[in-house]
């Protein structure tokens, strides 16, 4: 019997708050905190307008060797670890897959993604491809991928090798349980221990950007309002007070 580890999930409200700030703000604030690049390079959104954040269930692929892995898609299905990452799915979870940037094999198809959606999954980030892409887009999941293919997961040159281990997705380290924030700009990995400090900084950032956006829309000087200058800060603080945000 195949056994794979589960993850430790952060509080759901932490993921929800990170979803609200979005990937760009998360990336920028993490950079200021010393995480130079938390952006997963390669996968892009094929579900425009979807913004989600949740803990990462991870799946690692390795190069295929035929004596170690069956060729048939349906041969010994319970030994196929891409199924087992989904068995751990809980509401709000993300699946993050290191598929080695492979453009030939479809990590998941419609049926497995339907199962993941039924379990409450929020989205998948794959450094590789999906198949059944037309149907997959209709499921209501967030999908960040490199492309589409008609091939099944182990049909060509890669095979699933491990579940809920550290992976390199798009060249970025993702540890099981990290919070992944994903939207139209892409996917960003937030280490759980940094999430509270990131949120505090991001909320302050979001407030002054809201003020600056108003002033810029009114024709205000870019040099004064973006980024917020010291000269404009008293005006910003007055605006905050008027909004009851003190």
N, C-alpha and C positions, 0 to 999 in steps of 0.2 A: 504494500500500500504506500502511495506517495504521500509524504507529509511535508508541508512547507510552512514557514513561520508567518505569523500575523504581524501587524505593525502596532505601535503605540500611537494613538490618535490624539492630537491636541483638541482643546475645546472647540466645538462647532462655531461658537461666536467669534473665535479668533480667526478662523477661516473666512467667515462672513465679512468681518471687518476688512480683511485684506482684499477680498473680492471688490469691495466698495472703492478702495483706493486705486486699483488697477495695476497693470504690470509696469507701466512707465514710471510711475511714482515709486513703486517698490524697488525697481532697478536703481533709480537715482539715489534713493535713500540708503539702500544697501551699499552702494559705491561710497557714499560719504561715511559709512560705518566700517569701511575697509574691505568689503567684499567686492573685488574689482569688477567681476562680471558674473552675474547669476543668471544671465539670459541663455536659454537653450537655443542654440543656433541651428537652423535648418528647418525644423517643423514650422509650418505656417497655418493659420486658421483657414478652414474651409467651411466654417459655420459663422459667417459674419454677424457681428452684434452680440455674440455670446461672451459673457464675462463670468468666470467661475474661479473659485479657489478651494482647494481641499488637500488633505494629506495624500502622499504618494504611496501607492502600491507599485512596486518596481518589478520589471521583467527584463532579464538579460538574455540576449541571443549570442551565440558563438558560431564560428564557421562550421558548416556541415561536414560530417564524415559518415559515409553511408553505413559503415559497419557498426556505428554507434547509435544510429537513429533510423527508425522505419521510414520508408519513402511514402507509403500510402497515407493519404490525408486522414482516413478513418481507422487505421490500424492501431490497436492498443491505445484508444483515445485517452484513457486515464493516466498514461505515462507522458502525455504531451503537456508540458508545463505552462503553455500559454492559457490552458484551461484553468489551471490551479490559481493563477493570480486573480482570476475572476471569482473564484470560490470565496475569497476573503472580502469581497466588496461589501461595503456598508454605505448608507446614504451619505452623499457628499464626497465620496472618495474619487481620486484621480488615479488613472493608471499611466505610468511613465515607462516607456519601453526603449531600451538601448537595442535597436535593430541594426546597428553598425552602419547606418546610412544606406542600407541595401535598398535598391529600387526595383527588385524583382519579386520579392515575396510579400504577400499581404498578411500582416501579423494577425489581424482579426477580419472577420466578415460580418455580414448583417446578422446572422443568427447569434453569434457570440456577443455582439454589441447589444442586441435586443435583450439578452440575458442580463448584461451589465446594467442597462437602463432600468430593467425591472427590479434590480437590486438597489436602485437609488443612486447609481453612479453618476458623477457630474461630467466627466470628460476623460479623454485620452490624449496623451502626447507621445508621438512615436517618431523616433529618428529612423524613419522608413515609411512603409506604405500600408494602406488598407485595401481591401477589395470590397465589392458591392457598394461602391462609394455613393451612388445615387440613393440607394435605400438607406445607407448609414446616415446621410445628411437629414433624413426625415425623422430620425429617432428623438431629436431634442437634446442630444448630447453635444458637448463641445468637442470638436475634433481639430487637433493640431498635428499635421502630418507632412511628410515630404512629397507624397504623391499617391497615385492609385495604380493597381495592377490586377489582372485577373487571376494571378497565381495564388495558391494557398501558402500557408505559413512556412512550411518546410520543403516546398516544391523545388527550390533552386539551391541556394548556397548557404543558408543560415538555418539554425535550429534553436528553439528555446532551451535555455540551460539552467536558469536559476530564478527563483522568485523571492522578492523582498530581501535583496542584497544591495549594497551600494552599486550604482551603475553610472556610466558616463553617457548621458543622453545629449547628443549634439555638442559633445566636448565639455559638458558641464556635469560636475558631480551632483548626483541626486541620491540622498540616503533615504531609506524607507521611513515614512512618517514626516519627511519634510513637507512644507506647505507649498504647493505649486499654484501660482497666480497666473491666469491665462486669459487673454482677450484678443482683440484684433491686432495688437502690436506683437503678440507672441506669448511665450511662456517664461516665467521667472521662478527660480527656486528660492524659497525663504527658509533658512534654518529656524527651527521652532524656537530655540533659545534667544534668537534675535528679534522674533516677531513683535513682542510688546514694545521694545524700544523703537522699532521701525514704525509701528502704528502711531506712537506718540509724535514722532517727527513728521510723519506723513500727514497727520491731521492738522498740524500747525501749517505745513506747507500748503495743504489744500485750502485752508482758510485765506492765506494771503493771496494765493492764486485766484480765488474767487473774487476777492476785492480788486485785484489787478485786472482781471478780465473785464469787470464792469467799467473800470476807468479807461481801459484801452478801447472798449467798444464805444465809449463817449468821445474818443479822439485824443485821449491822454498820451503823454510822451512816453514812448517805449523805454527810454533811458531812465525815467523816473519810476516806472511801475513794473518793469520786468527785466531782471529780478527786482523785487521791492527794494528801493533805495532807502538809505537812512533818512533822507529828507522827506520821503513819503510815509515813513512809519507812524508819525503822530496822526496823520490823516487816516491811516489804516486802523490804528487803535481807537480813534473816535468812531469809525465805521463799525468796529466790533462792538463797542459799547452801545451804539444805536441798535444793533442787531440782538442785543441781550446776550452776548457771548462772553462777557467777563466772568 
